[in-house]
Amino acid sequence: MAARQVKSQLANLQTRLASAKQVLERAQRAGMEVSSAIYQLSEARDRLVLARVQIHGFTPAMLLKTAAEGDSIAAQCEQSGSQALAELAYRRKGLAVSAAILLCMIGLLLLKIRQLKT
């Protein structure tokens, strides 16, 4: 029973790490600042390695604690990446609104120039 619990905890941690890495890489490719979250993700990977080493100590409680710490770090990293992607979407919407306003102003200026020429 303990072996199943340990295996599922380690599998969950690996899945969470992969998900967090994917989100952070997407945010980084988009140009968002996520270097601190990427560094924290490496700490979570270290916890996974430590948990795998602790398997040989036959102490499931320590292993589960280490894996839970790694899982919480990975969850924080994934949340940081998601927040960075949300900020990117907000910036893009703001850019679109600003561009629309500027184009309207240019159009109005062109109309006014035409009106003054006649």
N, C-alpha and C positions, 0 to 999 in steps of 0.2 A: 504494500500500500504506500509506504514511504517512497519507494522507488518511482511509482507512478506520479506521485505528487511532485517529486523533484524533477522528473522528466518534463511534466507539464509546465512547471515554473520556468525551467530553462528554455523550453520551446516558446513560451509566452514572451520571455525576455528577448529572445532572438527575433521574434516577429515584431515586437515593439521597436527594437533597434533598427530593423530594416525599414520600417514605416517612417520613423523619425529621420533616418538618413535620406530617404527619398524626398520628404518634405523639405528638409534643409538644403538638399542639392538643388531642388527646383527654385527655392527662394534665392540661393546664391547665384544661380545662372541668370535670374532676373535682375541681379544687381543689388539685392538687399543685403544689409549688413547682418550676418548671422554667424560671425566667426566665434563669438563666445559660446553660442549654442553648439557649434561643431566641436569646440574644445570639450564642453561638458559631455557631449556624446561619446567622445573618446574615453572619458571617465566611466561612463556606463558600460562601454565595451570591456574596460578593465575589470569591472565588477563581474561581468559574464565569465571572463577568464578565471578570475578568483573563485567564482562559484564552481566552475568545472574542476579546479584544483581541489576544492574542498570536498568533492565527491569522494576522493581517496581517503579522507579523514573519517568517513562514516558518521558524520554528524549532520543529519538533515536539518536540524534547527538553524545551525550557523549558515548552511548553504541557502536555505529559504530566506533568511534575513538578508544575506548578501544579494541574492537575486531580486528581492523586493526593493532594496536600495537602488539597484541598477534599473529596475523597472520604473521607479519614480523619477530617476534622473532622465531616462529616455522619454518619459511622458512630458516632463518639463521642456525638453528639447523639441519634441514634436509640437508642443503648444507654441513655443517661440517661433518655430518655422511657420506655423499656421497664422500667427499674428503678423509676421513679416509679409506673408502673401496677402493677407487682408489689407495691410497698409499699402501694398503695391496696387491693389485694385482701387483703393480710395484715391491714390495719387493719379491713376490713369483716368478715373472719372473726373477729377478736378482739372486735369489737363484738357480733356475733351470739352468741358464746360468753358474753360478759359479760351480755348481756340474758337469755339462757337461765338462767344461774345466779341472777340477780336475781329472775326470775319464779318459780323454784323456791323461793327463800328467802321471797318474799312468800306463796306458797301454803302453805308450812310455818308461817309466822307466823299466817295466817288459821286454819289447822287448830288451832294451839295456843290461839288466842283462843277458838275455839268450845269447845275442851275445857275451858278454864278457866271459861267461862260456865255449864257444866252441873255 
